Amino acid sequence: MMLKVVVPVITALAAIFVFRQLNQEETFIPLSKKVNKTYDYVIVGAGSAGCVLANRLTENKHVTVLLLEAGPDDRKFPNTSVPGFAEYQYHTEVDWEYFTEPQKNSLHGFDENRSSWPGGRVLG
């Protein structure tokens, strides 16, 4: 029984340690040095689809792409890189805190018959 608890905890702690070691140095260029007056493409939302689209567009070296994300720097939140820790991001600054519309025939145990609908506010 104890092994079922210890192994996931050790795995999660190892993932956080590796994440922190790989992300110790600042990799961002100051905004004043990287903002252009014009871009060929502007992508709003740096979720998984936005990041993939930006990556594909920048394969052409003659194309400029601006990728915008409303969320904070995700390196402040190492748990965002560990899939099993997703529930610990709910109701934090990396969650949009969406809720479903009130339901007539379901969610009777929830406040106002509405359910939380988490959505990430970080890259990827």
N, C-alpha and C positions, 0 to 999 in steps of 0.2 A: 504494500500500500504506500509506504513512504517513498519508494522509488518512483511511483507515478507522479508524485509531487516534486521531488527533488530534480529529476531530469529536465522537465520544462523550465523550472526556475533557473537552473544552471545554464541551459541553452539561451534563455532570454538575457541573462546577465552577460554571457559571453558575446552575444550579438551587440549589446549596448557598448561593451568595452571596445570591440573592434570598430564600431561606428565612430566612437569618440576618437580613437587613435587615427583613423583615416581622415577625420575632418578637423584636425587641430588647427591647421593653418587657414588663414583667410584667403579665399580664392576669388572674391569679388573685386572687380575694378571699380574705383569710385565713379559714381554716376556722371560726374562732369566730364569724364574721359570717354564714356561709351554711348552717350546719347547723340544720335544724329538728328538733323533737321527733318529728314524724310526717310521713309522706309518703303520697301516694295510690298511688304506684308506686315500687318499688325494682327496678332493673335491675342484675343482676350480670353484668359483662363489657361493656366498652366497645369491643368490636370493631366491625366494620362494621355488623352487625345490631343490636347494642345501641345504637349511636349513632343509627342511623336510627329505631329504635323510640322512643328518648328524644325525639328531635326531633319526631316525629309526635305523641307524647303531649303535649308542651309547646305545641303549637299552640293548645290550650285554655288560656287564661290562668288558669283557676280550678283547674288541676291542678298538683300538685307532684310532681316526679320526682327521685329520687336515682339517679345513675348511678355505679356503683362499678367501678374498674379496679385490678387488683393490680400492674400494671407501674409503672415509673418515669415521670417527666415526659419525654415524648418530645422536647421541645425540646433536651435534652442530646445527642440523637442525630440530627443533621440528615440522615444517610443514610436514615433511615426514610421520608423524604418522596420519595426518588428510587427508583422501581421497579427500575431496573437495579442498584441497590446492595443488594438484598434479601439476597443471599448473604453480605454482610459483616456481617449481623446474627446469623448462626448462632453459637450457643454464646456469646452475650453476655447481659447482664442483661435484654435485651428479647426473649429467646427462651425459651419454656417448656422447651426441650430434651427433647421427647418422642421416644420410639423405638418402632418397630413391635414387635410380638411376634415371637419367633424363628420363622423360616420353614423348613419341611422341604425344600421343593422349589425354593427361590430364595434369593437374597442370599448365595450361598456364598462370595463374596469379602469379605464384611463380618464384623466381629467378632460372634461369637455368632449369625450369620445374622440380624442386626437392622439396620434402616436408620434414620437420623436422620429425624425428622418435625417440621420447624420449625413453630413457632406463635408469633405475635407477642404481646407483653405491653405494648402501648401503645394509645392511643386510635385508633380507626378500623381 
